Amino acid sequence: MLLQTRRSRIPWTTLVLSAVTALVAAAISLLPPLGAPAAHAASAAPGGPEGRADSRSESRPVYSYENAIRESVWVDTTIDGDADGRTDRVAVDIVRPREPEAQGRRVPVIMDASPYYSCCGRGNESQTKTYDAAGNPVRFPLFYDNYFVPRGYATVLVDLAGTNRSDGCVDVGGRSDILSAKAVVDWLNGRATGYTTATGGRTVKAGWSNGATGMIGKSYDGTIANGVAASGVKGLKTIVPIGAISSWYDYYFAKGAPLFDSGPDGLSDTVESDGAHARCAAVQKRLVEGAPRNGDWTDLWSARNYVPDAGKVRASVFAVHGAQDLNVRTKHLGQWWNALADAGVERKIWLSQTGHVDPFDFRREEWVRTLHRWFDHYLLGIDNGIEREPMADVERAPDQWSTDRVWPPSGTRQTTLRPRGGATAGVGVLGTERAEPGSTETFTDDPALSEADWSAAIDTSTPGKAGFTTGPLERDLRLSGSGTVTVTATPSTADAHLSAVLVDLGPATIRDYTAAGEGITTLDRRTCWGSSTAGDSACFKETAADRADVDYTVFSRGWADLGHYADDGKARPLTPGKAYTITLDLAATDHVVPAGHRLGLIVAGTDASLIEPPSTTPRLTLDLPRTSARLPLVGGAPKAAAAPSRTAATPPLKGVRAPHHRTPLPSVSTHG
């Protein structure tokens, strides 16, 4: 099936853009009336750390960061999540330029709503919010305030309900979490009530805001941006989700296979404040009861799935993700991206070779420059052409990037590849031909083995996996987008888990995504991005790519509990000796298998440290004619030389280390 390019449903009219451009040009010398964008910060002269010559207008650092207004507001969410008899208020810390308000101007907002501002920190240096003795905000984590406030933006950091200085309870992506941020967007647009204190009755309005809001954030923060956008809230003009979740079920399970050793209650317990611990036992109980560890789909998961509501999104979306993110896997990116495309949402994507890492730490200069232009366009209305530039930036090798006009690129087709048996048990062939009727491969689940173990021994008959490879490719083969693997397997026990892995077999230099930095090394020297104060520095540690030379690269994977074969969200016990068919969703990818390399498919059981093992140790027999992979290939099926016959054990291939055991999001907060 052709993956067609979808048109945006958001009109970009020449007349509107021309009018905005004219307004920006006039604003250099003429102050616009109250409520207009802060376009007076625009200038035709480029400069600053973004550092690229550009004749188009951009916002400039003309306002004082040191003298900026720093304040806190508590916004009413209209719900009583902690059942204390009063509606919850969330704490909103604000830093905004002083001069526009004095001049009768209103400014747009860059907002990051997070549960991590006190428990875990943000960014590569785990920065938390700090306050002075009177409770006024002093340090805002990350560089957004340092860089954008002097350019005419307000930066707003929201403590999700139940965290830091907010009321209520954490409900891990549910109604309370989303309303924590949506209520602030409403307040910025005059539709919600804000207070000067957490409990007092004195109200405050956001008269300094022009209502145009952009949400940004990595991990949990970016997830909240997805959820708020899916609510269709007015005034949210753009979101920049980085390594973000699109469906919380798919964070904790892969078609029934558990991915972590705890559910959402463990995450909420980590991030909520001491006060919330004392008052939120009922919410914790609902999280436990609504998320059974058997992987069944429940109403709790439906309420935390933003993908079906992509059609409500009014904002543009700039999605950033690590292709090797084994915490928030790219399945989240793929299904969200496809849903946004179907809805015609304006969108842009960066896909790196890293794990769960912020672009500020893998492509800093280009990131700041691009984000600056993105916000200038969508929040200030500057016609800088960014929405007409290539949609996708993809990292091909450490610090080497390519672009695509659309993503997935034109000419990408879902193509079926099939496994066949070879001369040696468990070492087969991958191609377009169907296996002969009755042919099988058999393996025994070994929970001690990982994708690294399977890949290193793909050319050797081992009991824990079945591997299938093409011959050496005659030309480069690009896979771009999301794929699936359909498996028909007969288990020997009543419980079985499955893994499917795509691997590029050939030498390469890649980012070491399984190392502690997940593809980056943090250096001692710093660079500065914006203005500083004594309490809030704009200078951050530099990073460099953490490289590894390998003989193979795993670039996509998927998992499932075979008991979810009915695909209705409910687990069923298996009948030993009976064949079942199930489809595993592969994580979205964009990878080029170079000419001379081989493409491999591995089917196995438990992927150590990535999914939890079943309660038994099953032996599984694959029905090869009824097993296949549907892959998003650019240009169609691969052309390959005949796969060589492999009858003897071969030396193990070298790859990165096996992925270490993953726990939910806070464990990786050192990377933002």
N, C-alpha and C positions, 0 to 999 in steps of 0.2 A: 504494500500500500504506500502510495506517495505521501510523504509528510509535507503538506502544502503550507506555503506561507500565508498567514492570515492577515487581513487588513485590520487596521485599528478602527474601532468604533468611535474613537475620540477624534473629532475633526480638527485639522490644523489648517486654518484658512489663511491665505496670504494677506488678506486685508487686516485681520486681527494682528498678525505678527508684524506687519508693517506699521500699524498704529502703535503697537507697544514699543517698537524700535524708535519711532519718532519721539514717543514720550520719554524714553530713556535718554536720548540725545538732548532733548530740551531740558531734562532734569539736571543736567550738569551745571547749568547756570540759573535755572529757575526752580524754586521749591514748589512741588505739587501740593494740592490741598490735603487736609486730614483724610486718612483712609487710603491714600494711594500707596503703592509699593515704595520702599525706600530707594528709589532709583537714583537719587542724588549721589549715592555712593558709587555709581557706575562711572567708568572712565574708559577712554579708548586706548590708554597707555597700559600695556601689560607690565608684569614684574612680580616681585615677591618670590617666595620659595617654590611656587608652581612653575615659574621659570621658563615658559614657552612664549616666543614672540607670537602675537595674535592681534590683528587689527580690529577685532570685534570688541564690543563693549563688555565689561565685566565689573562686578562690584569690587571696590577698592578699600583698603584699610584706612578710612578717613576718620574713624571714631576712636575715642579713648577706651581702652580695655581697663586700665587702672581705675578710671572714674565711672565705670559702668555701674548700673543699678543692680544690686544683688538682693534678692528677697525671697521669701517663702510664702506660699499660699496653700490652703487646704481646700480641695474641691470635693463637693458632694457627689458621690457616685449614684445616689438614689436607691441603693440596695443596703440591706442590713445583713451582711454575710456572717457576722459573728453573733447575730441574734441577741444583741444587748439592748434592743429597744430604740436605737437611733441609727439613722443611715450612716454608712461609712464615709469617711473623708480620707482622701489620699493626699500625701504631702507632695508639693510641687515646688522645686527649687528653680529659680529663674535668674539668669544674668542677661542683661540687655543694655544696649548703648543708651547713655543718658541724653545725648544731644537730640535725637529725633523727637522725643516727647516734648522737649523744651521748644522745638521748632514747629510743633503741631503735626508731627509725622507719626505714622504707625508702621510697624515693622513685621516681617514674616518670622516664623518660628521653626527652628530645628529641634525636634523632640526625641529623647531616648527614654523610654519607659522600661524599668528594669527591677528585678527582685534582688539584685546583687550589690547595691550601693553601700551596704554595711557588712554583709556576711562574707562576701567573697572577692569583691573588687572587679574592676573593669580594665581591660587592656593587658598588654604584655607585662606591665609592671604592677598589676593588681591594685589599681588606684581605687580608693573609696572616697565618698564625700567627706568633707570636713566642715566644721562650723566654728564660729567664734564663741566667746563666753555667753553672748546674748542669744545664741542659736541661729545667727545669720550665716548663710552659706559662704564658704571661703574657697574650697577647692571643688571644681567640677572635673571628674575623671575624663580622660581622653582629650583630644585636641579641638573638638568642635567649637567650644566657647572661645578658646584662645584665637582661633583662626577666623571664625565667622562673625563674632560680635563686633570687631572693628570694621567689618564689611557691611554692617547694617542689618544683622540678623539677631534675634533673641535665641538663646539656648535654654531649653526647658528639660529638666531631668525629673522624672516621675518615679516615686517609690510605689511599686505595685501594692495593692491592698495586702495587709498583713506583714509588710516588710518595713524595716527602718522606722520612719516616723509616721507611717500610715495606719489607719484603723483597718478593721476587717480581717479577712483570712485569705491566705494563698489557696487558689484552687487549680493551679497548674494548667493554664491555658483555657480555663472555663469562663463562665459569665463574669465572675468577680475580677479576674485578671484583665479581661478585655475591656470591661467598663471602667477599670482604673484609668486606662489611657484614653478611651473614647470620651469619657466625661471631661477630660482636660481639653481635648479638641473642641468639644461643645462649649466649654468655658471660654476658650480663646475666641470663639465665634459668638459669644453673648447668649448661649443657650443653656448654660448651667451656672450653678451658684458656687462662688468661691468665698472663703473666709480667711480672715487674717490670722487666726489661730486654729489649733486642732479641735477645740471644744467651744470656743466663743461664738457669739451671735453677730459680730460685725462682719458685714459682707464686703467684698472687693471685686471690682470688674477689671477685665483685661483691656482697658481702654487704649493701651499702647499697641495692641496687636491688630494687624489687618486681617486676621483670620486664616491666612494662607499658612498651612502647616505641612512640614515634611517630617516623617518619622524615620529614624535610622536605628540600627542596633545589630549586634551580633548574638547569635545563639538564642537564648530565651528572649532577649530584647527584640531581635528581628522577628521572632515568632509572634510577639505581641503586635508588631507592626503589621504582619500578615493578617492577624485576627481582626484588628481594628479596621484595616482596609476592607476586609470581607463583610464588615457591618454596613458598608456603604455610607459612612458618616460624611456629611458635607463639610468642606473646608480642608480635608486631608488631600493635598495636591499630589504628593508623591511619597513613596516609601522606598527605603534602601535596606532590605533584609539581607543579612550576612550570615551564612551558615545557619539558616533558620528552618524551623519545623513548619510543615504545612498540615500535618495530621498527627496528633499525639499518640494515637494507636500505633502508627508506623514508627514512632520513636521507641516504644517499648516492645513491640512485637513485629515479626515479619510473617504474615499469614499464619499466625498462631504460635510461631516459634519465639520464645522469650529471649530478648536481647540483653536484658540486665537482670541482676538478681534482686531487684526491688521494683516497685511500681511508683506512681506519682506521689504517693504519700511520703516516700523517702525523700523526694526532691523538695516537697513543701516543708517537711520537717527541717531540712537543711537551711532554707532561705528565710523562713519566717522569723519575725522578731521574738524576743523573750515574752513580750506581752501576748503575742499571737499564740505562742505555745500554750499559754494558760487558758485562752478563751476559745480555741478553735478545735477542740477535741471532736466535736460533731462533724465538722468538715473533714477532718482526717479520717474519721470512720467511714464517711461516704466515699472518700477516695479509695479506701481499701476495698469496700464492698462492691464498688462500681468497676473495679479493674481486676477481675479474677486472673490468677496466674496461669490459667489454662488457655489464655489467648482468645477467649470468646469476645466478640464485638458486643458492646453494651451501649445503653443510652449515654453513659459518661463519655464514651469515645465519639459518639455522634455529635455531642455538644462541643467537642474539641477538634473537629475536622473542618478546616476552613476551605477545603478544595471545592465542595459543592456550591459555595457562595462566591466563587470567583466572578460570577456575572454581576455581583453588586459593587465590585471594585470601581471606584471613580478615579483613583489615584494612578499615576504612572508608577512603574516598578523597575527598580535597578537592582537585580538579584546578583549576589556574589556568593560563590560556594567553592570549597576545596573539593576537587574531584576524588581525593583520597580521604575525605572526612569520614571516619569510622564512628563518630559520635552522632552527629546529625547527618546521616547518609544522604547521598544525592538522589535517592528515591523521593525525598521531600521536595527537592528542587524540580525534578522532572515532572511530577504530577501537578505541582503548582504552576509551573511554566506552561504546560500544555493546557491547563484550564484557563489561564489568563489569555493564552493565544486564542482559544475558542471564543472567549468573551471579547476579543478585540482590544485588549488593554495595551497601551503604550508600554514598551518594556525594553530592557537592556540587560546584558549578562556578562559577568566575568567568571571564568572557570579556571582555577589555578591547579597546580600539581600538589598543593599542600593538603594537610589534614584540616583540623578545626582552627584556622588561623585568619586573623583580620587582614584585609588588604593593606592596611597601614604598615603591616609588618612583613609583607612579601613584595610590595610594589609601591613604595611610599610616595615618591615624588609624582608619579603618574596618577596615583589614587587621589591625592589631594587636589591636583589640577583638574581631574575629571569630575570629582565630587563637587568642587567649586562651580564648575560650569553647569553641572546638573541642577544644583540648587538655584543658581542664578536664573536658569531657564524656567524651571517649574515653580519657583517661589517668587522671583522678582519679575518674571515675564520677559527676560532679555532674550532676544532672538540671536543666539550664538551658534545655532545650527546643530547642537549636540543630538537632537532627536532625529536628524537626517544622516548621521554618521553610522558606520557599521554597528550592527546590533550586538555583536559578540566579540569578546576578546578571550582567547584560549591560550593557556600556557602549554607549549609543546615540549620544552625542556627547561631546566632551571633558568629563569629570567629571560626566556625566549618566547615571544608571544606572536600569535597570528590573529587576524580579524576575519569576520564573516559579515556580509551585508545582512543576512538573516540567519537565525539559528533555530533548529538544525538547518544546515545549508540546503539550498535547492538541489534536487537530485538525490536526496536521501530516501531510501525505500526500505521498508521492513522486508527482509530477505530471510528465507528459511534455510538453515544449515542443519545437517543431520549427522549423528554419530553412527559409525559402523565398527564392528570388531576388527582386530588386527591379528597378526601372527602370534602375539603374546597376550595372555589374559590381562585385562585391565589396561592395555595400551592399544588404543584404537585410532580410527581415522575420522576426521571431521571434513565433511564436504556437502555437496548438494544431493547426492544419491541416497535413497532410502536403504536401510539395512535389510538383509534378507529376512523373510518371515521366520520367526522362531529364534532369531539370534538374541543373545543376552550378554550382559556383563554383571558381575556380582562383587559386592564389597561389604565389609563389616564396619559398622560405626565405631570409630575410636575417638572418644572425646578429648584425648590428649593431642590430637593432630590438628593442625591449622592449615589455612590456605597456603602458607609458606612451605609447610612440609609436603603438601600435595604437589605444588608447582615444582619444587626442587626435584621431585622424583616422578615427574609426569611421563618420562620415557622409560620408566622402570615398572615392572609388575609389582605392585604392593597391595596388601589386603585391604587398606583403608580407603581406597578411592578408585574411580574409573576415569581415565583420562583419554581425550581424543584430540588429535591435532591435524591441521592441514599440512601439506608439504610446504617447502619454502615458497613464499609468495613471489609472483612474477612482477608485481607492481605494488605500490603503497595501497593499503586498505584502511579507510577511515570509517570508524564507527562513531555516530553522533546522535545522541538522544537516548531514549529508554528502550530496553528490550525485555524479552521474556524467555524462559526455558520451561518447556512442558515435559514432564517426566511421568512415565508409567512404571511403577515399581511395586514389587511384591515383597512385603516385610515378613520377617520370621517371628515378630512379636507384635503386641497390641499397641505399641507406641514407637514412633520413628520421626526423626528430624532429617531434613535434607538441606544441602548447600549446593549452589551452582556458582562456578567461578570462571570468568574469562581471563585469559592470560596471553600476553605478548611474549613469545619465546624468541629471544635474541638480545644481544648486548645493548645497553643503554646507560646513560647517566640521568638519574632522576633525583627528585627531592626525597630525602629519607623521611617519609611520612609516618613511619612507626617509631622513630626516635622521640625523645622527650619533647623536642620543639616542634614535632609534626611537620618538619620540612624547613624550619628556620633555626638559625643560631643567633642568639642575642649577644651583641657586642657591648663593649664598655663605653664607647664614644656616643655622643648625642647630637641630634639635629633639632632645630627649633622651628615650629610651625605656628606662627602667630605671636601674640603679645603675652607677656608674663606679669604676674604680681609676686609679691613675697610669698603668698600662700598658694599660688597656682602657676606652676611653670609650664611653658609651652614647649619644653625641650624633652625629648624622649630618646631612649636608647635605640641605636641603629640595629639592624639585623642583616643577616646574609643568608643565602640559600645553603641549607645543609644537604650536600650532595652525596649520592651513593652510586657506585658502579655495579650494575647487576647483569645477570644473564637472562632474567625474565622479569616481567612487570605484570602483576595482577591489576586490572583496571576496571573491573566491574564484578559485582557479586550480588547474590540474592539467597534468601533462606525461606524455609517453610516447615510447618508441622504437617506431616502427611495426614494426620487426623482431621485437618481442615480441607480435605479434598473436595467436599461438596460446595465450597466457596460461598457459603451463606453466613459466615461469621461464627459458626458453632463447631466445636471439636467433637469428634466421634471416635470411639474405640475402633481400632483396626482388627480385622480378622486375619490372623497369621495364615499365610499361603494364598491370600486373595490379592489380586492386582488392583491398584488404585492409580488414578491419573490426577495430577495436580500441576498447576502452572506457578512458577516462581517468578516474581518481579525482579528484574535486574536493575541495579542503581543506574541512573542516568550517567552518561559519560561522553567524552569527546576525545578519542584516542586514535592515533595513526599507528598501525602495525606496518613498519617499513618493509619494502621489498627485500627479500632474503630471509626475513623473520617468518615464524610460523604463528598461526592463531590457534590457541588451545581452549578447549572446554573441559572442565572438571566437574564431575558429579560425585558428591560424597555425603557423609552424614554431618555430625556436629562439627562446626567450625570453631575450634578452641578459642576461647576468650571473646568471641563475637556473638555466639548464641549459647544458650544453656543446653546441656545434654538432656535426652529423654530419660524416662525412668528405667528403661531397659537398654539392652545392648543388641539392637537389631542387626540382622543380616538382610541386605536388600538386593533384589535381583531386578535389574533394569531390562525392560522390554525395549530393545533398541529401535525396532521399526516404529514404535509409538512414542519415541523420545525425540525432541527437536528443540532448536533454538531459533527464535525470531529476533533478528538483530537489525538495528538501524544502520544500514550500510550505505555509504555515499558512493554511487556509481554501480551498485549491484553486487552480485556474488563475487567472491575472490577468485582470481586466477592463480593457481598454484601448481608447482611441480608435483609429481606423484610423491605421496608420503612414503618415506623409506621404510623398509621392513626392519623392525627392532625386535630382536630375539634374545638379546643379552642385556644384562644390567648395565646401565650407563652411569658415569659419575654424576653426583647431584649437582644441579644448577645453583648458581649463587643469586640470592635475592636479598631484600631487606629482611630484618628479623621478623619473627612472628609478631602479629599485633598483640600488644599487652592488654590485659583485662580492662575493659571499659566500665566505668560507673557513670551515672547520670551527670548532667551538665556541669555542676559546680566543680567537679574534679579537674576540669580543664580551664578554669577561669583565669589561669595565668596567661592564657592567650586571648583573653577578652570575652 
